[in-house]
Amino acid sequence: MVHKCLKCGAVYDDDDESIINGCPKCGSVFFMYIKDEKDVKAFEKLQKDIKEKRIDLKKEVVKSKFGVETIRIPKDGVYEINIDALLKGEPLIVLVKNGTYFVYLPSVFEKFEKK
């Protein structure tokens, strides 16, 4: 029987003091008790599912926060920037607090020229 660190994945025996004092590699105090290989596979599947759902959730947050705009200006001096869209080469569209959109036309045409 072993204990696996939930942060870095290091494995410790039942009688190892690291379980009480914390993982010497990463400092985490959270361990999963593993009694057989079946538990290891279940844990790895759970980690993979959580990672995939986290990525999906992040995409949904970006989609719900930003519509067509890549930059929002909710008030003077405050800018919300959709970095993901800008890195993907999306057109530069700015939403100002009163609902006005500014579109940088060269960025729109560049997107169509690439296709």
Secondary structure as the mmCIF struct_conf table of DSSP 4:
data_model
#
loop_
_struct_conf.conf_type_id
_struct_conf.id
_struct_conf.beg_label_comp_id
_struct_conf.beg_label_asym_id
_struct_conf.beg_label_seq_id
_struct_conf.end_label_comp_id
_struct_conf.end_label_asym_id
_struct_conf.end_label_seq_id
STRN STRN1 VAL A 2 CYS A 5
TURN_TY1_P TURN_TY1_P1 LEU A 6 CYS A 8
STRN STRN2 VAL A 11 ASP A 13
TURN_TY1_P TURN_TY1_P2 ASP A 14 ASP A 15
TURN_TY1_P TURN_TY1_P3 GLU A 17 GLU A 17
HELX_RH_AL_P HELX_RH_AL_P1 SER A 18 ASN A 21
TURN_TY1_P TURN_TY1_P4 PRO A 24 CYS A 26
STRN STRN3 PHE A 31 ILE A 34
BEND BEND1 ASP A 36 ASP A 36
HELX_RH_AL_P HELX_RH_AL_P2 GLU A 37 LYS A 65
BEND BEND2 GLY A 67 VAL A 68
BEND BEND3 THR A 70 THR A 70
STRN STRN4 ILE A 71 LYS A 75
TURN_TY1_P TURN_TY1_P5 ASP A 76 GLY A 77
STRN STRN5 VAL A 78 ILE A 81
HELX_RH_AL_P HELX_RH_AL_P3 ILE A 83 LEU A 87
TURN_TY1_P TURN_TY1_P6 LYS A 88 GLY A 89
STRN STRN6 ILE A 93 VAL A 96
TURN_TY1_P TURN_TY1_P7 LYS A 97 ASN A 98
BEND BEND4 GLY A 99 GLY A 99
STRN STRN7 TYR A 101 VAL A 103
HELX_RH_AL_P HELX_RH_AL_P4 LEU A 105 LYS A 114
#
